[in-house]
Amino acid sequence: MNAVSYRLKRMYTTCGDEYRIECHHLSTAESEAVAYNEQTVNRVKYKREEADKEAKLKEYDEWKGQIKTDLELPDIKAAYKTVGIA
């Protein structure tokens, strides 16, 4: 029963989901507990990485907003005179 509860904890569930438990495929409670703990650590790590990514994107957007986009470029054609062939 402990193995079943750890396996159910590892699953991503939504309201109304149904499960069928086949007892001949269950592992031990210890191995399911180890897998559950590893999955929990990985989920926390993923959430932290996503939060870091969002913070960096926000910082980049703020930095991007400080750059002037309406820069006046010099007119390079004005510095040269076109000479026709006679």
Secondary structure, 3 states (H helix, E strand, C coil): CHHHHHHHHHCCCCCCCCCCCCHHHCCCHHHHHHHHHHHHHHHHHHHHHHHHHHHHHHHHHHHHHHCCCCCCCCCHHHHCCCCCCC
